[in-house]
Amino acid sequence: MSVILKLDIPEGAFSALRKNPSEFANELRLAASVKWYEMGIISQEKAAEIAGLSRTEFIFSLGKFGLSPFQYTIGEIKEELSRE
């Protein structure tokens, strides 16, 4: 099941970004899902679903935003390594 959202976007936004409305909507979904993933609000699986991508496609898309698919801090990695 899906829900249709209506957003009022200034017409100039499409030309400024060189996107048609459909491409803009896809980019918006991806950008939102990447940000929510980065913030730790949603999982990779849920982010991929929101973006309309497979999980693999989403992971590769993270590179476009300069983000790692791994959500570990240096402290968490050190802690995990110290347990071994």
N, C-alpha and C positions, 0 to 999 in steps of 0.2 A: 504494500500500500504506500502511496506517496501523497504528498500535499503540495498544492500549487500555491506559491507565494507571489504576490504582485508587489514589485518595487518601482517607485518612481525614480528613474535615473535620467539626469539631464542628457538630451540628445547629443550634445557635444562630447560627452564621455566616450562614446563609441568611436568617433573619429580621432579623438586625442589618443586613444589606446590602439587605434587601427584594428578594431574588432567589430564584428557585426553583433547584434544582440544575443544570438545563440552562443557565439564564442565568448562574449563577455560573461554570460551566465555561467558557462563552464569554468572560466578563470576565477570567477567570484566564489563558486563552490569549492574549488581547489584551494584558493587562498585562505578561505575561512577554515576549511578542514585542517590545513597545514598549521595554521596559527593555534587552533584549539588543541591539536596534537602536541605542538611545541610547549604549550602551557600545561600539558598533562591532564587536560580536561577529558579527552577522549582517547581511545586506543587506536592503534594503526588500522585495525579492522573496521572500526566505526568511521574513522576519517576517510578511509578508502571508499566506504559505502556512500558517505555524504558527497564525496568528490565524483562519484560515478565511475570509479576505477577499480581494478583488481588490487589486491594488497601489494602485489609485486609492482604494478604500475605506480601505485602511490609511493612506495619506498623509493623508486627511481625518481619520482617527481620531487622528493624532498631535496635532492641535490640542486635542483633549479632554484630553490630558496636558500641554499647554503646550509641546510640542516642535516644532521646525522639521523639515521633511523634508530639509533640507540639513545634511550633516555636515561642514561646513568650519569651521575655527577662523579667527579674525581674521587670525592670522599666515599661514595658508594662502591666504586671499583676497588679502592684501597681496602675498604672493610671486607669486601668479598674475598679479595686475594689473601688477606690476613687469616681468614678462616680455613684456608687450605693447608 
